[in-house]
Amino acid sequence: MAFSALNFYASQKYNISSWWDRQVGLAKDAAISAMLICKMIPKNNLSDVFLPYIIETTNTTMGETGANQADFATIQLFWSLAGWENTQEDKYIQYMLASLSAMNELCYIVDRTGVEHGEGISSDYSISQHNPKNGTVYCSQLYTCSYGTVLLSNIFSFIKNLSGSLNLAEDAISNLIDELTEGLGWHTYAGMIDIHPQGRAISRGTMSQSGWASWTDILMPYCSSAKQPALLELKKRLQTKDEHNNNIFIGARAFWVNDYLVNFSDKFCFWNKAISTRTAGSETGNGENTKGYYIGNGSYWVTSKGNEYYNIQPVWDWERIPGTTVELHAYPGYPTWPKMEWGSGSWGSHDFVGAISDGTTGVLAMTLSKVHISGARKTNIVSSSQVNCLATCIDTSKTSNTVLTSVAQDLFCGQAVITYFDSTQQVVSDNENITSKTILSVSHNGLTYDFSEYPGQNITVKTANQTGRWSDINTSGSTTPITQNIFSVWINHGKSTSESYGYRIYAHDEMNIDDILTSRSENHHLISSNDKKLLAGTIYQIDPGTKFSLYGGITLEPLSATSFVAKADDSELKITSTDISQKGKQIEFNVSWQKNFSIVTQRVCFPVQTGNEAGRSTTLTIKFQ
């Protein structure tokens, strides 16, 4: 009966609307069924109808990439095994080896300008898929935790079930270890998975990291002693959801291919995504993620406990995604959300966008024009204790509706505390809406949002029940209403050509918040430490002759618009930077210091990064002795 069912399925040649259902979903079920019965039916019975059909429907020569190619390779492995067992024809051995070769190739770094158009494992160990085409440019779309985990799941299935000459190459497996420890492991914290790399899957429900820990077990026998500590720490994090005492998953990590910055401390995590002319924010497809228009537009998620956003998606106000600056009710087609079908139109407006990091301090800078807001310069700078969010040049002069920058929007834990500049405090409970220009800070659920360096900002703190349905963001979702109590903070902007904001985020019990100061102008956004050993941020435009002072009388004169991290001590200065526009520009600084009663000046020139390495930050050291 099973054999007859397979032949019936193949003979119908179903022409259904979803290519995925036809070539992956149904094809995988059919190929598995064939593999299970191939020894129980007469020889060559599969070769008349089923095998010719499945070979034509799903094979690894059809030009697929990334997760889709991994699905095709897995299905080809199944039907080639069935074909060999049922026919003993050598061609099925060749098909089997071809599926192995295809899966092996998927473990390696993909060329950003190659035939895959950057879809697969990137040089920064983010994973991209469904990269939309903007003119002649394919814009990288971050998908590590959706298509990426499908890709990885298929690969690990191969490793687990094959052995010897039929397994993947050693260097391919080694690259998988790097993918987990330098890529995937940075997308989860305290059990929460960042929303950005989930793509349109965010509209299906809260994603689980189930199975990820088992991947570390599969890789452990292949792992070198040098890479074992990272793999073991990742396994511990996945199993315990405990982020204390991390030795490797700590600090800042820049993913330059996707304009994405991550910062881990033992108290909270900060995920931040920007968009450029090279990168996309998110996509709509198959009726999913219908309100994701502003994802990636400087958006961030910050978590300390891992549960701040659990299943919040249906009730979220999608015009108030944290980190974004938006004119309310002004997106194209309002009140119908614009479709970003397969990422079309979700890319950024400028190329001066990018993430850098020296491992402990990181910078994400973005210039963005969207809808009626133009020229916004936004920089987020992360350090060990805090995140500083700065913006200038936000041109709202052509807007007609309310413009705001969202600072927070997460599940309300029952109480928040507002501290005012006069040191008075106000406890915020359910159903409150407070707007004031005298708010110094707001604390909620272990985090503090601090506005103290820039008094006079018009800030709203709101707690309210918000209601929605999964079907509001996914046409296949449940229509049952869901109500959640939501905590929100935002900054209200006026109508001008030069709106701005400034605030910082830190753990509520952080003791070293005053060690960092900020400096903000139209052309630069910077942080510096009190001891002047740290200077970091973004130069959007060079002001000729402008120099910045560091520890020990060192002066730093940027000669190029870029982001950088500079750290000084008695003997040396380390500068981390790159051409964040990824246009092949030479990035230069003048560094001056006193030596033997005279001033020494040295020109520092950063190597031009190209190809897969374009945008990757480099650290250069200047020795004073």
C-alpha positions as MATLAB code, in Angstrom:
seq = 'MAFSALNFYASQKYNISSWWDRQVGLAKDAAISAMLICKMIPKNNLSDVFLPYIIETTNTTMGETGANQADFATIQLFWSLAGWENTQEDKYIQYMLASLSAMNELCYIVDRTGVEHGEGISSDYSISQHNPKNGTVYCSQLYTCSYGTVLLSNIFSFIKNLSGSLNLAEDAISNLIDELTEGLGWHTYAGMIDIHPQGRAISRGTMSQSGWASWTDILMPYCSSAKQPALLELKKRLQTKDEHNNNIFIGARAFWVNDYLVNFSDKFCFWNKAISTRTAGSETGNGENTKGYYIGNGSYWVTSKGNEYYNIQPVWDWERIPGTTVELHAYPGYPTWPKMEWGSGSWGSHDFVGAISDGTTGVLAMTLSKVHISGARKTNIVSSSQVNCLATCIDTSKTSNTVLTSVAQDLFCGQAVITYFDSTQQVVSDNENITSKTILSVSHNGLTYDFSEYPGQNITVKTANQTGRWSDINTSGSTTPITQNIFSVWINHGKSTSESYGYRIYAHDEMNIDDILTSRSENHHLISSNDKKLLAGTIYQIDPGTKFSLYGGITLEPLSATSFVAKADDSELKITSTDISQKGKQIEFNVSWQKNFSIVTQRVCFPVQTGNEAGRSTTLTIKFQ';
ca = [
       0.000    0.000    0.000;
       2.843    2.424    0.837;
       4.505    1.701   -2.502;
       1.238    2.371   -4.342;
       0.806    5.617   -2.429;
       4.281    6.790   -3.504;
       3.582    6.006   -7.129;
       0.209    7.746   -6.917;
       1.860   10.821   -5.369;
       4.541   10.917   -8.073;
       2.136   10.340  -10.954;
      -0.043   13.304   -9.935;
       2.818   15.803  -10.388;
       1.038   18.185   -8.077;
       1.243   21.802   -9.204;
       0.545   23.520   -5.890;
       1.132   27.210   -5.241;
       3.892   26.720   -2.688;
       7.132   25.543   -4.286;
       8.428   24.726   -0.811;
       5.546   22.373   -0.039;
       6.052   20.618   -3.381;
       9.858   20.417   -3.478;
      10.710   20.241    0.232;
       7.772   19.425    2.489;
       6.052   16.724    0.446;
       9.291   15.646   -1.209;
      11.003   14.991    2.126;
       8.089   12.924    3.450;
       7.991   10.920    0.233;
      11.772   10.367    0.160;
      11.785    9.182    3.775;
       8.892    6.824    3.022;
      10.778    5.400    0.047;
      13.848    4.839    2.187;
      11.782    2.953    4.782;
      10.140    0.558    2.309;
      12.890    0.178   -0.315;
      14.013   -3.240    1.014;
      10.483   -4.558    1.358;
       9.347   -4.207   -2.250;
      10.487   -5.983   -5.426;
      13.705   -4.851   -7.038;
      13.434   -1.850   -9.402;
       9.849   -1.096   -8.389;
      10.808    2.464   -7.393;
      12.513    3.201  -10.704;
       9.394    3.291  -12.887;
       7.467    6.262  -11.458;
       8.695    7.526   -8.106;
      12.446    7.922   -8.579;
      12.275    9.749  -11.941;
       9.761   12.152  -10.417;
      11.634   12.871   -7.163;
      14.947   13.276   -9.012;
      13.376   15.884  -11.246;
      11.582   17.605   -8.365;
      14.340   17.932   -5.774;
      18.057   17.713   -6.410;
      21.173   19.693   -5.546;
      21.778   21.065   -9.057;
      18.737   23.357   -9.052;
      20.561   26.505   -7.938;
      19.288   26.680   -4.376;
      21.361   28.279   -1.607;
      21.767   28.096    2.156;
      18.957   26.421    4.070;
      17.039   25.529    0.905;
      20.062   23.777   -0.582;
      20.541   21.929    2.719;
      16.954   20.685    2.507;
      17.530   19.589   -1.096;
      20.756   17.779   -0.147;
      19.010   15.956    2.703;
      16.134   14.873    0.477;
      18.564   13.767   -2.239;
      20.419   11.658    0.320;
      17.156    9.934    1.261;
      16.006    9.162   -2.282;
      19.485    8.112   -3.421;
      19.724    5.641   -0.529;
      16.305    4.291   -1.446;
      17.287    4.131   -5.108;
      20.489    2.223   -4.371;
      18.794   -0.271   -2.084;
      15.987   -0.908   -4.568;
      17.943   -0.951   -7.836;
      21.635   -1.466   -6.975;
      22.436    0.997   -9.763;
      25.739    2.848   -9.313;
      24.246    6.180  -10.346;
      22.509    6.372   -6.992;
      25.878    6.134   -5.247;
      26.911    9.155   -7.309;
      23.742   10.984   -6.338;
      24.511   10.169   -2.706;
      28.059   11.513   -2.992;
      26.713   14.625   -4.736;
      24.379   15.309   -1.813;
      27.302   14.916    0.582;
      29.404   17.305   -1.503;
      26.630   19.886   -1.543;
      26.212   19.685    2.225;
      29.952   19.916    2.706;
      30.082   23.139    0.673;
      27.364   24.677    2.834;
      29.691   24.524    5.851;
      32.144   26.993    4.329;
      32.096   30.768    4.159;
      29.998   31.961    1.246;
      31.322   34.642   -1.103;
      29.327   37.856   -0.748;
      29.517   38.457   -4.501;
      29.481   34.835   -5.651;
      26.773   32.798   -7.311;
      24.981   32.430   -3.963;
      24.701   36.240   -3.678;
      25.872   35.994   -0.078;
      23.250   33.480    1.064;
      24.707   31.077    3.619;
      27.374   31.354    6.319;
      29.024   34.770    6.057;
      32.604   35.722    6.854;
      31.447   37.239   10.172;
      29.558   33.992   10.996;
      26.142   35.520   10.663;
      23.900   33.599    8.265;
      22.016   35.313    5.460;
      19.117   34.112    3.329;
      16.560   35.595    0.944;
      18.876   38.497    0.131;
      16.699   40.951   -1.835;
      18.052   42.710   -4.904;
      18.203   46.501   -4.881;
      19.167   47.452   -8.420;
      22.398   45.558   -9.014;
      23.124   44.920   -5.325;
      21.957   41.927   -3.302;
      21.239   43.208    0.219;
      22.240   40.822    2.977;
      19.329   39.748    5.182;
      20.166   38.417    8.655;
      18.562   34.997    9.138;
      20.855   33.069   11.503;
      18.084   31.858   13.790;
      15.482   30.784   11.270;
      16.818   29.713    7.884;
      20.209   29.486    9.568;
      19.071   26.927   12.111;
      17.347   24.930    9.344;
      20.674   24.918    7.511;
      22.557   23.832   10.629;
      19.981   21.219   11.597;
      20.353   19.509    8.218;
      24.140   19.628    8.422;
      24.211   18.155   11.920;
      21.862   15.400   10.808;
      24.463   14.436    8.199;
      27.300   14.440   10.727;
      25.319   12.427   13.254;
      24.172    9.723   10.846;
      27.123    9.341    8.495;
      30.659    8.242    9.179;
      34.038    7.626    7.595;
      34.425    8.645    3.963;
      30.731    9.525    3.813;
      31.032   12.217    6.480;
      31.859   15.880    6.038;
      35.430   17.113    5.638;
      37.396   17.992    8.788;
      37.804   21.656    7.841;
      34.077   21.902    7.097;
      33.275   20.611   10.578;
      35.858   22.976   12.059;
      34.056   25.865   10.387;
      30.791   24.682   11.951;
      32.401   24.957   15.386;
      33.273   28.566   14.550;
      29.724   29.163   13.342;
      28.304   28.077   16.693;
      30.851   29.849   18.902;
      31.377   33.018   16.865;
      27.930   33.288   15.300;
      24.859   31.462   16.574;
      25.910   31.546   20.232;
      25.793   35.355   20.213;
      22.127   35.389   19.168;
      20.804   33.890   22.407;
      21.019   35.123   25.988;
      19.377   33.766   29.156;
      17.234   31.513   26.992;
      15.970   34.314   24.742;
      16.731   34.366   21.021;
      17.180   37.774   19.411;
      14.283   38.762   17.181;
      16.410   40.270   14.373;
      17.946   37.012   13.023;
      14.572   35.244   13.086;
      13.283   37.144   10.060;
       9.614   36.648    9.311;
       9.556   33.652   11.699;
       8.985   36.110   14.558;
       5.317   36.104   13.556;
       5.001   32.350   14.232;
       5.689   32.460   17.966;
       8.584   32.733   20.365;
      11.450   30.668   19.010;
      13.072   27.951   21.097;
      16.755   27.010   21.212;
      15.753   23.383   21.599;
      18.363   21.082   20.119;
      21.157   23.634   19.978;
      22.970   22.079   22.951;
      22.931   18.688   21.216;
      24.847   20.261   18.329;
      27.722   21.032   20.699;
      27.772   17.344   21.672;
      27.922   16.286   18.019;
      30.863   18.613   17.412;
      32.839   17.851   20.570;
      34.676   14.762   19.177;
      35.930   16.894   16.294;
      36.850   19.905   18.397;
      40.456   20.966   18.925;
      41.666   21.737   22.434;
      41.876   25.422   21.478;
      38.181   25.575   20.550;
      36.816   23.325   23.308;
      36.409   26.037   25.984;
      34.099   28.084   23.744;
      32.010   25.057   22.781;
      31.723   23.923   26.407;
      30.742   27.402   27.581;
      28.095   27.606   24.875;
      26.673   24.246   25.949;
      26.546   25.406   29.567;
      24.752   28.618   28.566;
      22.204   26.765   26.461;
      21.452   24.195   29.145;
      21.365   26.483   32.198;
      20.365   29.840   30.657;
      22.857   31.284   33.125;
      24.991   34.133   31.773;
      27.095   34.723   34.890;
      30.811   33.926   34.889;
      31.130   33.705   31.108;
      34.734   33.902   29.942;
      34.204   33.800   26.178;
      30.650   34.963   25.539;
      31.258   38.364   27.068;
      31.828   41.796   25.536;
      30.994   43.259   22.144;
      30.828   41.478   18.808;
      30.376   43.197   15.439;
      28.769   41.392   12.504;
      29.924   43.628    9.664;
      28.194   41.766    6.844;
      24.761   42.458    8.334;
      25.305   45.819   10.134;
      24.603   44.163   13.464;
      26.100   44.621   16.937;
      25.838   42.416   20.040;
      26.983   43.158   23.575;
      26.959   40.656   26.440;
      27.624   41.464   30.085;
      26.850   39.252   33.046;
      23.858   41.519   33.755;
      22.186   42.115   30.418;
      22.426   41.698   26.659;
      21.975   44.265   23.891;
      21.192   43.290   20.282;
      21.205   46.115   17.725;
      20.492   46.094   13.966;
      20.917   48.781   11.342;
      20.222   48.847    7.616;
      22.284   50.257    4.763;
      22.326   50.165    0.999;
      23.999   46.745    1.506;
      21.619   45.205    4.050;
      17.916   44.519    4.561;
      15.896   44.797    7.755;
      13.288   42.075    7.386;
      10.797   40.637    4.924;
       7.156   39.783    4.409;
       6.325   36.498    2.729;
       3.578   33.872    2.753;
       1.473   36.269    4.833;
       4.077   36.369    7.625;
       5.625   39.354    9.419;
       3.096   41.773    8.009;
       4.073   44.613   10.382;
       7.876   44.322   10.318;
       8.461   47.496    8.300;
      10.689   49.166   10.924;
      12.695   46.123   12.051;
      16.401   46.785   11.626;
      15.960   50.555   11.393;
      18.271   51.022   14.381;
      16.107   48.638   16.395;
      17.382   46.910   19.504;
      16.293   44.394   22.081;
      17.760   44.444   25.562;
      17.261   41.600   28.026;
      18.514   40.705   31.475;
      16.174   37.871   32.435;
      15.332   36.422   29.028;
      11.552   36.742   29.386;
      10.964   40.438   28.723;
       9.459   39.869   25.264;
       7.971   36.389   25.543;
       5.160   36.114   22.961;
       4.828   39.907   22.890;
       4.607   40.069   19.095;
       0.788   40.078   18.655;
       0.256   42.968   21.087;
       3.288   45.034   20.192;
       2.940   48.514   18.785;
       5.092   47.931   15.689;
       5.602   51.663   15.196;
       7.399   51.808   18.535;
      10.122   49.193   18.167;
      12.918   50.114   20.623;
      15.688   52.117   18.993;
      13.654   53.342   16.023;
      12.630   56.915   15.233;
       9.247   56.912   13.504;
       6.532   59.277   12.374;
       3.349   57.595   13.578;
       0.714   56.548   11.050;
       2.834   57.728    8.135;
       4.199   54.544    6.605;
       3.355   53.997    2.921;
      -0.243   52.875    2.499;
      -1.330   53.594    6.080;
      -3.398   52.070    7.661;
      -2.433   49.019    5.583;
       1.154   48.085    6.393;
       3.496   48.108    3.389;
       4.473   44.724    2.067;
       8.179   43.984    1.971;
       7.664   40.908   -0.151;
      10.797   38.805    0.227;
      12.693   41.845    1.523;
      11.931   44.243   -1.307;
      12.236   47.820   -0.053;
      13.554   46.874    3.383;
      17.103   48.077    2.709;
      18.577   51.314    4.011;
      19.092   54.711    2.408;
      22.830   55.302    2.993;
      26.097   53.370    2.825;
      27.623   55.115    5.881;
      26.402   52.390    8.220;
      28.282   49.693   10.079;
      29.395   47.910   13.229;
      32.875   47.728   14.730;
      34.279   46.178   17.913;
      37.584   45.552   19.654;
      36.007   42.735   21.680;
      34.965   44.781   24.710;
      33.727   48.066   23.236;
      31.566   48.297   20.137;
      29.940   50.916   17.927;
      26.993   50.693   15.541;
      26.453   53.789   13.401;
      23.711   54.492   10.909;
      22.540   57.293    8.658;
      18.914   56.784    7.676;
      16.177   58.515    5.744;
      12.780   56.824    5.797;
       9.289   58.004    4.897;
       9.218   61.723    5.862;
      12.176   61.655    8.272;
      15.545   62.256    6.682;
      19.245   62.417    7.461;
      19.075   60.878   10.939;
      22.521   60.119   12.366;
      22.228   57.456   15.039;
      25.032   55.820   17.025;
      24.885   53.187   19.748;
      28.106   52.627   21.689;
      28.422   49.621   23.998;
      30.928   49.075   26.781;
      31.243   46.692   29.685;
      28.742   48.488   31.907;
      26.351   50.376   29.657;
      24.921   51.259   26.253;
      24.944   54.878   25.083;
      22.417   55.856   22.423;
      23.014   59.155   20.620;
      21.375   60.801   17.625;
      21.491   64.143   15.827;
      20.410   65.688   12.518;
      16.981   64.055   12.612;
      15.096   66.116   10.032;
      11.386   66.003   10.867;
      10.491   69.189    9.010;
       8.413   67.334    6.404;
       6.420   65.267    8.882;
       2.748   65.838    9.697;
       2.221   63.455   12.598;
       3.826   62.696   15.944;
       7.494   61.688   15.720;
       9.028   59.633   18.498;
      12.060   57.534   19.324;
      11.146   54.380   21.174;
      13.400   53.568   24.135;
      11.616   50.512   25.553;
       8.544   48.369   24.887;
       8.394   45.101   26.798;
       6.208   43.137   29.197;
       5.404   45.134   32.336;
       6.739   43.428   35.442;
       4.315   45.240   37.786;
       6.317   48.269   38.855;
       8.634   50.889   37.417;
      10.275   53.889   39.057;
      10.744   57.339   37.556;
      13.467   59.558   38.991;
      13.230   63.281   38.254;
      16.027   65.836   38.034;
      14.994   67.252   41.404;
      15.694   63.762   42.919;
      12.039   62.988   43.586;
      10.767   59.583   42.564;
       7.465   58.272   41.297;
       6.352   54.659   41.317;
       4.605   53.645   38.094;
       1.977   50.933   38.301;
      -0.740   49.711   35.916;
      -2.459   51.958   33.390;
      -0.357   55.083   33.750;
       0.716   57.590   31.117;
       3.266   60.172   32.234;
       4.945   62.746   30.001;
       7.553   65.146   31.338;
      10.647   67.121   30.346;
      12.151   66.650   33.809;
      12.604   62.866   33.840;
      16.168   61.893   34.732;
      15.786   58.110   34.547;
      13.291   55.256   34.415;
      13.971   51.868   36.000;
      12.059   48.700   35.163;
      12.694   44.972   35.462;
      16.364   45.310   36.388;
      17.279   47.914   33.743;
      17.628   51.701   33.913;
      17.070   54.109   31.026;
      19.051   57.221   31.918;
      18.491   60.637   30.275;
      20.602   62.647   32.716;
      23.264   63.875   30.282;
      20.702   65.580   28.051;
      18.121   67.419   30.209;
      14.892   68.710   28.709;
      13.994   65.737   26.548;
      10.239   65.238   26.349;
       9.800   61.701   27.665;
       6.708   59.532   27.971;
       6.414   56.523   30.283;
       3.336   54.392   29.738;
       1.908   51.167   31.132;
      -1.209   49.787   29.496;
      -2.959   46.655   28.361;
      -2.410   46.108   24.651;
      -4.484   43.613   22.682;
      -3.741   41.836   19.431;
      -3.887   38.521   17.585;
      -1.228   36.377   15.977;
      -3.300   36.755   12.802;
      -2.554   40.501   12.916;
       1.046   39.742   11.963;
       0.636   36.354   10.283;
      -2.372   35.540    8.108;
      -2.105   31.891    9.177;
      -1.962   32.765   12.880;
      -4.576   32.354   15.575;
      -7.459   34.830   15.578;
      -7.873   34.546   19.349;
      -7.357   37.932   21.045;
      -4.371   38.212   23.403;
      -3.950   40.962   25.987;
      -0.658   41.811   27.680;
       0.351   44.579   30.075;
       3.080   46.532   28.278;
       5.702   48.930   29.619;
       6.807   51.631   27.180;
       9.204   54.556   27.182;
       9.697   56.950   24.299;
      11.093   60.379   23.454;
       8.738   62.858   21.783;
      10.304   64.967   19.044;
       9.367   68.333   17.640;
       9.244   69.468   14.043;
      12.610   70.777   12.904;
      15.634   69.975   10.764;
      17.825   69.015   13.720;
      16.044   66.859   16.281;
      18.266   64.799   18.586;
      18.306   62.494   21.581;
      20.681   60.971   24.078;
      20.309   58.309   26.753;
      22.055   55.310   28.210;
      20.964   51.863   29.353;
      22.501   49.905   32.204;
      21.660   47.342   34.864;
      19.746   48.898   37.743;
      22.422   47.871   40.261;
      25.363   49.058   38.130;
      27.771   51.116   40.240;
      30.113   52.508   37.566;
      27.713   54.470   35.387;
      29.465   57.797   35.883;
      32.760   56.494   34.522;
      31.532   57.224   30.986;
      30.728   60.647   29.523;
      29.261   61.410   26.108;
      29.848   64.119   23.537;
      27.366   64.817   20.770;
      27.334   67.239   17.857;
      25.988   67.225   14.315;
      29.199   65.608   13.108;
      30.307   63.327   15.936;
      28.877   61.004   18.586;
      31.425   59.917   21.194;
      31.885   58.409   24.626;
      34.950   58.854   26.812;
      35.999   57.504   30.160;
      36.748   59.833   33.062;
      40.383   58.761   33.034;
      40.539   59.445   29.276;
      41.832   55.953   28.568;
      38.801   55.270   26.338;
      37.401   57.252   23.436;
      34.897   55.638   21.067;
      32.159   56.574   18.652;
      31.507   57.854   15.170;
      32.740   60.774   13.104;
      30.021   61.478   10.535;
      31.799   64.401    8.959;
      35.296   65.758    9.451;
      35.646   69.130   11.140;
      39.140   70.122    9.960;
      41.589   70.535   12.795;
      39.350   68.941   15.427;
      41.375   66.882   17.889;
      40.324   64.796   20.869;
      42.339   64.399   24.054;
      43.185   61.050   25.601;
      45.153   59.822   28.562;
      48.728   61.054   29.052;
      48.438   64.046   26.754;
      47.710   61.988   23.635;
      45.658   63.711   20.955;
      43.691   61.926   18.263;
      42.765   63.723   15.051;
      40.394   61.767   12.794;
      41.091   62.429    9.122;
      38.259   60.224    7.829;
      34.572   59.857    8.572;
      34.219   56.519   10.337;
      33.595   54.722   13.636;
      36.462   53.907   15.980;
      37.490   52.698   19.435;
      40.677   54.171   20.942;
      42.260   52.909   24.167;
      45.376   54.416   25.730;
      47.770   53.640   28.551;
      51.301   54.681   29.488;
      53.016   52.778   26.707;
      50.630   52.525   23.753;
      47.464   53.543   21.988;
      45.229   50.961   20.316;
      42.803   52.135   17.660;
      40.111   49.903   16.192;
      38.396   51.090   13.033;
      37.421   50.342    9.439;
      35.667   51.943    6.499;
      32.107   51.300    7.659;
      30.729   52.447    4.301;
      32.571   49.470    2.762;
      33.559   51.554   -0.253;
      37.268   50.770   -0.122;
      38.199   54.094    1.456;
      41.452   54.659    3.327;
      40.792   55.432    7.006;
      43.393   57.656    8.639;
      44.135   59.322   11.974;
      46.857   61.616   13.238;
      48.122   60.611   16.679;
      50.299   63.024   18.686;
      52.073   62.584   21.999;
      54.867   64.155   23.971;
      58.301   62.553   23.903;
      61.488   64.080   25.323;
      59.895   67.529   25.627;
      58.715   67.557   22.016;
      55.510   66.577   20.225;
      55.609   63.502   17.999;
      52.888   63.055   15.384;
      52.254   59.810   13.556;
      49.841   59.160   10.693;
      47.891   55.945   11.248;
      46.495   54.343    8.085;
      44.123   51.397    8.284;
      44.293   48.654    5.675;
      41.578   48.812    3.052;
      39.285   45.820    3.554;
      37.657   44.390    0.426;
      35.546   41.416   -0.617;
      34.232   39.303    2.237;
      36.307   41.321    4.718;
      34.917   44.722    3.687;
      33.713   46.409    6.865;
      35.656   44.180    9.241;
      37.344   46.243   11.949;
      41.080   46.101   12.489;
      43.080   47.082   15.584;
      46.370   48.944   15.154;
      48.831   49.667   17.984;
      51.014   52.760   18.322;
      53.928   52.292   20.743;
      55.183   55.335   22.612;
      58.533   53.878   23.668;
];
